[in-house]
Amino acid sequence: MAAAVDLIAAPWNIGLRPPAPGREPGTWRAPNALLAAGLEARLGPAALVELDRPPYAVDPQPATRVRNGVTLREHTLKLADAVHTTLAASRFPVVLGGDCSILLGCLLGARRGGRCGLVHLDGHSDFRHPGNYDAAASLGSAAGMDLALATGRGELLLTHWPDVGRPLVADDDVVQIGDREDDDTPPVTRFTAQEIQRTGVADIAERVAARLDDRALDRVWLHIDLDVLDERVLPAVDSPGRPGLDFPQLTDLVAALITTGRIVGLDVAIYDPDLDPDHAYAAPIVDCLASALTPLLTTTEARA
């Protein structure tokens, strides 16, 4: 596994609204919590890259109606550099967030190597954009907009990028898995939480693989928002809900996607240690990720 994986810690919360007046979201603490729970030891990465924590601003920033929008662009570019460096070294980046806005830097880094699809594993569609809400009336929060921004909907500040342009990913190259919403459904291939409960993880994984094959996508980024898990098994996220996956189902789904050989990297987001004071949920998250990434170890050994 050491030759296959880099861990990239992206400790930010800038894509989220304050949970209460005068308080910052705690998702920036997640990378350290997962590392302390043994993720580095389980994966044995070739490198651990620890990015700076972006400053969190409660007040609007100039020339943007997205919370922390200027800061988010700056740090997206830094994260993209780290992801691109790992991919250029033929290793697999595992990005530890942080909130869901880390997706932009991950995709940007992957896109520097050419076309890249997206499997968006999330309990919500994250498709808020100025076409479906009044941007003048309230600040947008990028963690609830990441899929919209990635598909080119929203301010140029967060949709148009050096060397890549806009969008980061085409609608037809996106597969959304696990959301439990009916409003503002994105125009992408979609498998809902309810559908997973009806047909099972194995069936969904096969259908996702078929869609990637139909689109001739051999490079795909995997975004894992941990609120895709049922709130009864992981309540320590920004917006918990049900129905959702349990840890074994998430492990099996991610492992099946990795086994396709199309996933070039993944990010994991939205675990909030402030909502888990004893860090009781860090260990099952680590076990899930490490177990799901086992196919990478098998592939690496087979090539040796």
N, C-alpha and C positions, 0 to 999 in steps of 0.2 A: 504493500500500500504506500510505502514512503515515496516510491518513484512516481506515484499516480496523483497524489492529492496535495494541494496547498490550502491551508486555512487562511481566510482573510477576515479579520474582525472589523466590522463597520459599526462602531458604537454610537448610533444616533437615534434621536427622537424627533427630529425637526419636521417630519411629515405628519405629526399628530397635533391635535388641539390640546390645550392644557386640561387635565382631568378635573381641576378645581382651581379657583383663583389663587395665583401665587405658587402653583405647583407645576413641575414639569413631568411629562410621562417618564416612566422608568425603563422603557425599552432599551435605552442606551447601556444599561447594565447587563443585558442578556449575554453578550459575547463572553464577558468575564465569568458569569455564572455557569455557562456551559463548559468553558475551559476548566473551571475549578471542579466541575462534576466529572471530568475525565475525558472530554472529547478529544483533546490532543493526544492523550495516551492511547485511546482506542483507535484513532486513525493513523497515528504516526506520520504526520505530514512531512513533505520535503521542506516546507517553509511555513512559518506562521507570520503573517503580515498584519501588523496592528496599526490601523489608521487612526488619525486624530479624531477626537470627539468634536463635532461641529457645535458652535454656540447656539443656544436656543433663544429666540426672541418672541416675546408675547405680542408686541406691537407690530403692525404692518410694516413691511420694508418698502422702500421707494420702487415705483414702476412695476409692481406685481400685486395681484390679488390672491396669490397663493402664500400661505403662511411660511415664513422662512425661505421664500422662493429664491432670493439671490444667494443665500448660503447653500441652499440645496443644489443649485447649479454648480457652484464652486466645488462642492464635495462629490457631486456626481462625476465630475471630470477626474478627480483623484481616484475614486473607486474604479472608474473605467480603466485608468492606467494600470492599476493593480491586477484587475481581471485579465486585461490584455497580456500583461507580462507573463502571467501563469499559463494562459492558453498558448502563447508563443513558445513556451518551454515544453509544450506537449504534456502539460499536467492538467488536472481537473480542479478548478476552483470551487471551494465550498465557502460561501460568504455568510458570515454570522452577523445578522442584524439584531437590534435595530428594528426600525419600522419598515413598512412595505415600500417606501420611496427608494430604498436601496435598489429596487428592481431596475431603475433607470440607468444607474452606473453599471450594473451587471450586463444589461443588454447592450449598452453602448460599447463596453469593452469587448463583448462577444462579436458585435457587428463590425468591429475593425478588422476582423478576419473574414468578412463576407456575410452573406445572407444567414440569418439565424431565426428560427421559429421560437415559439414560446408555449410552454405548458404552464398555465396559471392555476395553481392549486390553492384555493382560497374559499373561505366560507361566505365571502361577499364578492360582488362583481367588480368593486373598486373602479367604477365607470362614471364617476361624477365629473362633469365638465361643464363649461359655460353654456352648452346647448341644453342642459337639463336642470340648471339651477341659476339663480340670480347672483352672478359674481360681484355685482356692485353692492349687494346688500350684506354679504358676509364673506369672510376670508375662506378660501378653499384650503383643505388640508390634503397634502399630496399622498398621504397613506391611503386615503379613500379615493384617489384619482389615478393611481399608478397605471392601471390598464388603459385608461383613457389617454393619459399622457404618452404612454409607450406606443399607442396606435395613432399618435399625432393629433389628438384633440386637446386643445387648451392653449395657453400662452406660448409664444415662440420661445420665451426664456427657458421653458422646460420641455419643448417638443422638437426644437431644431438644434442639431448638434454638429460640431466640427467633423469633417470628413465623411459624415454619414447622412446629414440632412434630416429629413422628416418623411415618414415616421421611423421609429426604431424597428417596428415590426408591422407587417401588413395584417389586416383583419383576418384574411384567409389562412394566415400562418399561425394563428393562435388557437389553442384548445383550453377552454376554461373548465375546471373540474371542482365540484364540491360546493358551489354557492347555493344558498338557501333562500334567495330573493326572487321576486317576480318583477320588480320595477327596474326600469332603465337597463334592460337586458342588452348586453353588448352584441354586435353583429358578428359573433365568432362561433365556432363549434363549441357546444356546451353540454356538459353532463352534470346535472344537479345533484345535490346531496340526497334528495329523495330518490333519484334514479339509481344512485349507488346502493341505497338501502334495498331497492327492489331487485336489482340484477346482480349485485356483488362486485367486488373489486376486480376479480380476474376478468370478467366480461368487459368492464370499463377499460381496463388496461389494454385488452385486445383491440377494442374499438379506437382507442387513442392511437395505438401503433398503426392501425390501418389508415387513419386520417393522415398521420405523418408520412406514411408511404405514398398515399394519394397525392400529397403536396410535394413529394420528392424532397423532403426536408431531412438532410443528413446531419444538420447542426441545429440543436434545440436547447434553449435555456429552460431550466425548471425552477419556478418560483414556488416556495412553500410558505404560505401564511398559516401559522399554527392554529389560527382560529377555525381552520377547516376541521379540526378535532371537535367533537361534541363537548359542550361546556361541562358535562358531567365527568369527563376525564381530564380536561384542561381548562379551568376557569380563569387562569392567570394570563389573560390576553386582553387587548383593548376593547374588543366587541365580541364577547362570547355568545354562543347561540347553540341551537339544536334544530334538527338532527345534524349529526356530524359523524366523522370517522372515530374509531377508537385507535389506540396506538398500534396494535397488530395490523389493522387494516391499512393505516398510513405506511407502516413499514413495508407491507406487501406491495402496495401500489407504487411507492417510490422505487423499490427493488425491481419491479417489473418494468418500469420506465427506463431505469438504468440499463437493464439487460438488453433493451432494444439496440444499444450502441449508438444512439442518436443524441443522447444528453451530453452536452459538453461541459456543463457546470450547473451549480444550483445555489440558491440562496434560501435562508430560513429566517423568518421574521416574526415579530410582534409578541414574542414571549416577554412578559413584564415581571422581572423579579420583585418589584415593589408590591405586586399583588400576590406574591408568594414569599413571604418573609423568611420562611425556613428553607426556601429553595427545594421544596419537596418534589417539584415537577421537573427540575433540571435533569435529574438522573434518567427518568423515562424518556425525555426528549433526546438525551445523548444516546441511550440504548437504541432508540428508534433510528436515529440517523446512522449510527455506526453499523447497525444490522442491515439497513437498507443499502448501504454502500459496499457491502460484501462483494457484490458482482465485480466491482472495480478491482478488488484484491485478486479475485479468481482470474480476471482478464490479464492483470499484470503478471501473475505467476505463469500463466499459459504462454505468454510471450517470451518469458525469460529463457 
